[in-house]
Amino acid sequence: MFVASTLLLAAWGTLSQAGPGHPTEPQHDAPRYPVDVGGVALDVVVTDQKGRFVPGLGAADFRILEEGVPQELSFFNARPTPVTVVVLLDSSASVRSNMESVQKAAHRFIDKLAREDRALIGFFHERVVFGPRVTGDMKEHSALIKRMRPQRSTHLYDALVESFERLEPVTSRKALLVFSDGEDQGSRTSVEGALDAARRSDASAYAVGLVGWSADEGMHTTQGLREEIARSTGGRAFFPENEKEMRRAFDRVRAELHSQYRMGYLPTGSEARPGQWREIRVELTRRKDLLVRTRLGYYS
C-alpha cells in the first residue's frame, strides 16, 4: 500500500542533493535506514515546458504539502535506482491488427531496461496470464512476449486490479505499464473498482492506448480510464496513431522511470482517520517555470 507499515529505503546522507531513486535489488554499497510506520514515499517527475526532464535539483528545491500542510522531507534521492515493472499486454481479439506492433514495442522496452531493473510480463483477455516470476532476465521476458497470441474478449478492469495486487508486496520503487485498446468487455470489476485499486497502490501507472476494433463502434480508443489512472498515480497516458509513435511512447515511459526524484516524509498535521484519502501536492520552491508530477494522494 502507499503508506507502508515499514519502508526500507536507500539513503545517501540525510538529504542527498544528487539524481532520481528507488530500490528494487539494493546496491550493496548503498547504506539503508528505516522510515517509521506511516512513512510516505513519492516518485516525482520534473520537466520543462517542452517535456524535457530536468536533472540536478536538490531537496531544498521541493516542498511537499499533505492536505495543505507543509511536510518535512525525511529522505531525498536524485540518482537513478532500480525499478520493478509489471508489463501488462492486451492479448484480446480487439487488438489483433496491432499485435505485431505491440510485441515489437514491448521487446524494445524490455531490452532497454537498466541492468538492475526487474519485470513481470502479463497478458490479458478473459483472464490474466502472468509470467512465472519477477526477474531481471530480459531474455526470459522476450521469449514470453513472442508467445503472445490474440484471443477472446478484453477484461481490462480485472487485469488492472490483478496487476496492482502483484505489485503490492514490492517494497521498493514500482510501476505498471499497460497496453490496451481500453474497451472493457465483461470484467467482474467496475471502472470505479479499477480506479480505486490504482489509488490504493503506490505504483506509478503508465498507459498506451491502442486503436482497437469493436463490432458496435468500429475503430475506437477510449481514453478516460487510462488517463485518470495515470494522473492519479503520477504516471502518463499515451495514444499513438502508428507503430513509430508507439515505440516513442514505450521509450518515453522507460526514460521517465529512470528520471524521477525519490523522496519521502513522515506526515504531520491533522490526524488522519483510517481509510481517509489524503491529498498530496509537490511544488518547486524556486523554479516556477517547471512542471512537477507525482501521485495525487493516498489512503491512510
Disulfide bonds with the S-S distance in Angstrom:
none
